[in-house]
Amino acid sequence: MTGSAVPTTQSSKPRDGADFVELARWIKDAGLLRRRYGYYAARIAANALLLAGGGVAFVLLGDSWWQLLTAALFAVVFTQFAFIGHDAGHRQIFGSRRRNDVVGYAHGAVTGISYEWWVGKHNRHHANPNHEDEDPDIEIPALAFSDEQARTKRGLLRWMAKYQALLFFPLLLGEAVMLRIASVQAVLRREVKATWLEAILLATHLVVYLSAVFLVLSPLKAALFILVHQGLMGVYLGCSFAPNHKGMPILGKDERLDYLRKQVLTSRNILGGRWVDELLGGLNYQIEHHLFPSMPRPNLRRAQPLVRDFCRRRGISYSHCGLVASYARILRHLHAVGAPLRRPHRPEPSPG
């Protein structure tokens, strides 16, 4: 393994999947895979009301510096819309793919992120979390998550990898913008099947968003509004997804684990009450989510003790910590990976 090591116990060796079959039976018998239509109807309605309320406040405040607070509000609301899009992409809301896709495309139109592009990318991550060359979430040019990745960096990217622990949070300021750029690129390259639909949705989002901002605000305030909104949304998104796998074991190119261990050993849960559930959109139950991606978000809390107990009985390492501690672990890992790059190169002594 590169990066952090998977515990070298008998439980970490590949198996035939029998353990997961048994766990899945526990989960199904507990009714945790049933749809939660009422929950999602209430959640989507609440998000829509927040968006509408933010829109009303934006219009009433007019050309005011108080709009920077509105920008912060929109950063939170847009991220909550992204969480629903995530759930739709995993078919957590409805049993049918088509209905989930309708919700997903609608929420992608609000956030300005291509739903189909993101689902494809995210599914590749779920199939091989923290696996070198197979998980797109650890193929980030500005960061290195393993010694091998660090060694391949050159030029500016190598300098950034040296100090990536210091740069990590500042880099998140651009996350939302980068997602939108990648979305546009995917549509232009026809990497999504619903090319015209995605193009119309992304273009509509951009036109409505920029028109509203520049019609209500003066150019300077409009520019600052966009910077605050996009920057905070990027930080919120990054801080919601980063604790789940960053700093956890990275599987080498030729390493293989059975499904249960691959998902559990590379994932981390975040401890906390229901406020953490709301803040992170249920992603704090990352282990349970990765094991059962289609499990409705509100059922993850109930599944957590079942999965933890099952892993304990099988001797499988089950990682969890608090929210602040998770960021500390991420930064320590990034600092350690970048350490060899910070050491001055010493040429080999000449013979004699």
C-alpha positions as CSV (number, residue, x, y, z in Angstrom):
1,M,0.0,0.0,0.0
2,T,1.1,3.6,-0.5
3,G,0.2,6.4,1.9
4,S,-1.3,5.0,5.1
5,A,-1.3,1.3,5.4
6,V,-4.2,-1.0,5.7
7,P,-3.9,-3.1,8.9
8,T,-2.1,-6.3,8.2
9,T,-4.5,-8.7,9.7
10,Q,-6.2,-11.7,8.3
11,S,-9.3,-9.6,8.0
12,S,-7.7,-7.3,5.4
13,K,-7.1,-10.1,2.9
14,P,-9.4,-10.6,-0.1
15,R,-12.4,-12.8,0.5
16,D,-15.2,-14.3,-1.5
17,G,-17.8,-11.7,-0.5
18,A,-19.6,-13.9,2.0
19,D,-19.1,-11.4,4.8
20,F,-20.8,-8.7,2.8
21,V,-23.7,-11.0,1.9
22,E,-24.3,-11.6,5.5
23,L,-24.1,-7.9,6.4
24,A,-26.5,-7.0,3.5
25,R,-29.0,-9.4,5.0
26,W,-28.7,-7.7,8.4
27,I,-29.4,-4.3,6.7
28,K,-32.3,-5.6,4.6
29,D,-33.9,-7.3,7.5
30,A,-33.7,-4.1,9.5
31,G,-35.7,-2.3,6.7
32,L,-32.9,0.2,6.0
33,L,-33.1,0.0,2.2
34,R,-36.7,1.2,2.1
35,R,-37.4,4.5,0.4
36,R,-38.0,7.6,2.6
37,Y,-40.3,9.7,0.4
38,G,-41.6,11.9,3.2
39,Y,-38.0,12.8,4.3
40,Y,-36.9,13.8,0.8
41,A,-40.2,15.7,0.1
42,A,-39.6,17.8,3.2
43,R,-35.9,18.2,2.5
44,I,-36.4,19.4,-1.1
45,A,-39.2,21.7,-0.1
46,A,-37.1,23.2,2.7
47,N,-34.2,23.8,0.3
48,A,-36.6,25.4,-2.3
49,L,-37.9,27.7,0.4
50,L,-34.4,28.7,1.4
51,L,-33.5,29.4,-2.2
52,A,-36.7,31.5,-2.7
53,G,-36.1,33.3,0.6
54,G,-32.6,34.1,-0.4
55,G,-33.8,35.4,-3.8
56,V,-36.3,37.7,-2.1
57,A,-33.7,39.0,0.3
58,F,-31.3,39.6,-2.7
59,V,-33.9,41.7,-4.5
60,L,-35.0,43.7,-1.4
61,L,-31.4,44.5,-0.3
62,G,-30.5,45.8,-3.7
63,D,-27.1,47.4,-4.3
64,S,-25.9,46.9,-0.8
65,W,-22.7,45.6,0.9
66,W,-25.0,43.4,3.0
67,Q,-25.4,41.2,-0.1
68,L,-22.1,39.6,0.9
69,L,-24.1,37.9,3.6
70,T,-26.6,36.8,1.0
71,A,-23.8,35.3,-1.0
72,A,-22.8,33.3,2.1
73,L,-26.4,32.1,2.4
74,F,-26.5,31.0,-1.2
75,A,-23.2,29.1,-0.8
76,V,-24.9,27.0,1.9
77,V,-28.2,26.6,0.0
78,F,-26.4,25.6,-3.3
79,T,-24.4,23.0,-1.4
80,Q,-27.5,21.6,0.2
81,F,-28.9,21.3,-3.4
82,A,-25.8,19.5,-4.4
83,F,-26.3,17.0,-1.5
84,I,-29.8,16.2,-2.9
85,G,-28.2,15.8,-6.4
86,H,-25.7,13.4,-4.9
87,D,-28.6,11.3,-3.3
88,A,-30.5,11.3,-6.6
89,G,-27.4,10.1,-8.4
90,H,-27.2,7.1,-6.1
91,R,-31.0,6.4,-6.5
92,Q,-31.6,7.0,-2.8
93,I,-34.8,9.0,-3.4
94,F,-36.9,6.9,-5.8
95,G,-36.7,3.3,-6.9
96,S,-36.7,4.2,-10.6
97,R,-33.6,5.7,-12.3
98,R,-35.7,8.0,-14.4
99,R,-37.4,9.8,-11.4
100,N,-34.0,10.2,-9.6
101,D,-32.5,11.6,-12.8
102,V,-35.3,14.2,-13.1
103,V,-34.5,15.4,-9.5
104,G,-30.8,15.2,-10.3
105,Y,-30.9,17.3,-13.5
106,A,-33.1,19.9,-11.8
107,H,-30.7,20.3,-8.9
108,G,-27.8,20.4,-11.3
109,A,-29.5,23.3,-13.1
110,V,-29.6,25.2,-9.7
111,T,-25.9,24.4,-8.8
112,G,-24.5,24.8,-12.3
113,I,-22.8,21.4,-12.2
114,S,-23.4,18.8,-14.8
115,Y,-25.4,16.0,-13.2
116,E,-24.5,13.2,-15.6
117,W,-20.8,14.1,-15.7
118,W,-20.7,14.2,-11.9
119,V,-22.5,10.9,-11.5
120,G,-20.1,9.1,-13.8
121,K,-17.1,10.5,-12.0
122,H,-18.5,9.7,-8.6
123,N,-19.5,6.2,-9.5
124,R,-15.9,5.5,-10.6
125,H,-14.8,6.8,-7.2
126,H,-17.3,4.4,-5.4
127,A,-16.1,1.5,-7.4
128,N,-12.4,1.9,-6.4
129,P,-12.1,4.4,-3.5
130,N,-8.5,5.6,-2.8
131,H,-7.2,3.2,-5.5
132,E,-4.3,4.6,-7.5
133,D,-5.1,5.1,-11.2
134,E,-8.7,4.2,-10.7
135,D,-10.2,6.7,-8.2
136,P,-10.6,10.1,-9.9
137,D,-11.0,11.8,-6.5
138,I,-7.3,11.3,-5.7
139,E,-6.1,12.4,-9.2
140,I,-5.9,16.1,-8.3
141,P,-3.1,17.9,-10.1
142,A,-2.4,20.4,-7.2
143,L,-2.2,17.7,-4.5
144,A,-0.3,14.4,-3.9
145,F,-1.9,11.7,-1.7
146,S,0.9,9.2,-2.0
147,D,4.7,9.2,-2.3
148,E,4.4,8.0,-5.9
149,Q,2.1,10.8,-6.8
150,A,4.5,13.3,-5.1
151,R,7.5,12.0,-7.1
152,T,5.7,12.6,-10.4
153,K,5.0,16.3,-9.8
154,R,6.9,18.9,-11.8
155,G,7.2,22.6,-11.9
156,L,4.6,24.6,-10.1
157,L,2.6,21.5,-9.2
158,R,5.7,20.1,-7.4
159,W,6.1,23.3,-5.4
160,M,2.4,23.2,-4.5
161,A,2.8,19.5,-3.4
162,K,5.6,20.6,-1.1
163,Y,3.4,22.9,0.9
164,Q,0.0,21.2,0.2
165,A,-0.9,21.0,3.8
166,L,-0.8,24.8,4.0
167,L,-2.5,25.3,0.7
168,F,-5.2,22.7,1.2
169,F,-8.0,25.0,2.5
170,P,-7.1,28.0,0.2
171,L,-7.3,25.6,-2.8
172,L,-10.9,24.7,-1.8
173,L,-11.9,28.3,-2.5
174,G,-11.8,27.3,-6.2
175,E,-13.5,23.9,-5.9
176,A,-17.0,25.1,-7.0
177,V,-15.6,27.0,-10.0
178,M,-13.5,24.0,-11.0
179,L,-16.5,21.7,-10.9
180,R,-18.4,24.1,-13.2
181,I,-15.4,24.3,-15.6
182,A,-15.2,20.5,-15.7
183,S,-18.9,20.3,-16.3
184,V,-18.7,22.6,-19.3
185,Q,-15.7,20.7,-20.7
186,A,-17.6,17.4,-20.4
187,V,-20.5,18.8,-22.4
188,L,-18.3,20.4,-25.1
189,R,-16.4,17.1,-25.4
190,R,-19.8,15.2,-25.5
191,E,-18.7,13.0,-22.6
192,V,-22.4,13.0,-21.4
193,K,-25.2,11.3,-23.2
194,A,-27.8,14.0,-22.7
195,T,-25.5,16.6,-24.3
196,W,-28.1,19.1,-25.4
197,L,-30.1,18.9,-22.1
198,E,-27.0,19.4,-20.0
199,A,-25.8,22.3,-22.3
200,I,-29.2,24.1,-22.0
201,L,-29.3,23.6,-18.2
202,L,-25.7,24.9,-17.7
203,A,-26.2,27.8,-20.1
204,T,-29.5,28.8,-18.4
205,H,-27.9,28.7,-15.0
206,L,-25.0,30.9,-16.1
207,V,-27.3,33.4,-17.9
208,V,-29.8,33.7,-15.0
209,Y,-27.1,33.8,-12.3
210,L,-24.9,36.5,-14.0
211,S,-27.9,38.5,-15.1
212,A,-29.4,38.6,-11.6
213,V,-26.1,39.6,-10.0
214,F,-25.1,42.3,-12.4
215,L,-28.7,43.8,-12.8
216,V,-29.0,44.2,-9.0
217,L,-25.5,45.0,-8.0
218,S,-22.9,47.5,-9.2
219,P,-19.9,45.9,-11.0
220,L,-17.6,45.9,-7.9
221,K,-20.2,44.5,-5.6
222,A,-21.3,42.0,-8.2
223,A,-17.7,40.7,-8.6
224,L,-17.3,40.4,-4.8
225,F,-20.6,38.7,-4.5
226,I,-19.5,36.1,-7.0
227,L,-16.2,35.6,-5.3
228,V,-17.7,35.1,-1.9
229,H,-20.5,32.9,-3.1
230,Q,-18.3,30.6,-5.3
231,G,-15.4,30.6,-2.8
232,L,-17.5,29.7,0.2
233,M,-19.4,27.1,-1.8
234,G,-16.1,25.5,-2.8
235,V,-14.9,25.4,0.8
236,Y,-18.2,23.9,2.0
237,L,-18.2,21.2,-0.7
238,G,-14.6,20.4,-0.1
239,C,-14.9,20.3,3.7
240,S,-17.9,17.9,3.3
241,F,-16.2,15.4,0.9
242,A,-12.6,15.6,2.1
243,P,-12.9,14.0,5.5
244,N,-14.4,10.8,4.0
245,H,-11.2,9.3,2.4
246,K,-8.3,11.8,2.5
247,G,-5.6,10.5,4.8
248,M,-7.0,7.0,4.7
249,P,-5.1,4.0,3.2
250,I,-4.4,4.2,-0.5
251,L,-4.5,1.0,-2.5
252,G,-1.6,0.3,-4.9
253,K,-2.2,-0.4,-8.6
254,D,-2.0,-4.2,-8.1
255,E,-3.7,-4.4,-4.7
256,R,-7.2,-6.0,-4.5
257,L,-9.6,-6.4,-1.5
258,D,-13.0,-7.8,-1.4
259,Y,-15.9,-5.3,-1.6
260,L,-16.6,-5.1,2.1
261,R,-13.0,-4.4,3.1
262,K,-12.3,-2.1,0.1
263,Q,-15.1,0.2,1.2
264,V,-14.6,0.1,4.9
265,L,-10.8,0.3,5.1
266,T,-10.5,3.3,2.8
267,S,-13.4,5.3,4.4
268,R,-13.8,7.4,7.5
269,N,-16.9,8.3,9.5
270,I,-17.4,11.6,11.2
271,L,-18.8,11.6,14.7
272,G,-21.4,14.0,15.9
273,G,-25.1,14.6,16.5
274,R,-27.8,15.3,14.0
275,W,-26.3,18.8,13.4
276,V,-23.4,17.0,11.7
277,D,-25.8,14.9,9.7
278,E,-27.4,18.1,8.4
279,L,-24.1,20.0,7.9
280,L,-22.5,17.2,5.9
281,G,-25.6,16.0,4.1
282,G,-25.3,12.5,5.6
283,L,-21.8,12.1,4.1
284,N,-20.5,11.7,7.7
285,Y,-21.7,8.1,7.5
286,Q,-19.2,7.4,4.7
287,I,-18.6,3.8,5.5
288,E,-22.3,2.9,5.5
289,H,-22.8,5.0,2.4
290,H,-20.1,3.3,0.5
291,L,-21.3,-0.1,1.4
292,F,-24.9,0.7,0.5
293,P,-24.9,3.7,-1.9
294,S,-28.6,3.5,-2.6
295,M,-29.5,3.6,1.1
296,P,-31.7,6.7,1.8
297,R,-29.7,9.3,3.7
298,P,-31.8,9.3,6.9
299,N,-31.4,5.5,7.3
300,L,-27.6,5.8,7.5
301,R,-27.6,6.8,11.1
302,R,-29.5,3.7,12.0
303,A,-27.3,1.5,9.9
304,Q,-24.1,2.8,11.5
305,P,-24.2,0.8,14.7
306,L,-25.0,-2.4,12.8
307,V,-22.1,-2.0,10.4
308,R,-19.7,-1.0,13.2
309,D,-20.7,-4.1,15.3
310,F,-20.4,-6.3,12.2
311,C,-16.9,-5.0,11.5
312,R,-15.8,-5.5,15.1
313,R,-16.9,-9.1,15.0
314,R,-14.9,-9.7,11.9
315,G,-11.8,-7.8,13.1
316,I,-12.1,-5.2,10.4
317,S,-10.7,-1.8,11.2
318,Y,-13.6,0.8,11.4
319,S,-12.3,4.4,11.3
320,H,-14.2,7.3,12.9
321,C,-13.3,10.6,14.6
322,G,-14.7,14.1,15.2
323,L,-15.0,16.7,12.5
324,V,-12.0,18.8,13.6
325,A,-9.9,15.7,14.2
326,S,-10.6,14.5,10.6
327,Y,-9.2,17.7,9.1
328,A,-6.1,17.4,11.4
329,R,-5.5,13.9,10.0
330,I,-5.9,15.1,6.5
331,L,-3.4,17.9,7.0
332,R,-0.9,15.6,8.7
333,H,-1.1,13.2,5.9
334,L,-0.6,15.9,3.2
335,H,2.3,17.3,5.2
336,A,3.9,13.9,5.5
337,V,3.5,13.1,1.7
338,G,5.0,16.5,0.8
339,A,7.9,16.2,3.3
340,P,10.4,14.4,0.8
341,L,9.9,17.3,-1.7
342,R,10.8,19.8,0.9
343,R,14.2,18.2,1.6
344,P,17.0,19.7,-0.5
345,H,18.4,17.4,-3.1
346,R,21.8,16.2,-2.2
347,P,24.0,14.9,-5.0
348,E,25.7,11.6,-4.6
349,P,29.4,12.0,-3.5
350,S,31.9,11.5,-6.3
351,P,34.1,8.4,-6.2
352,G,37.4,8.8,-4.4
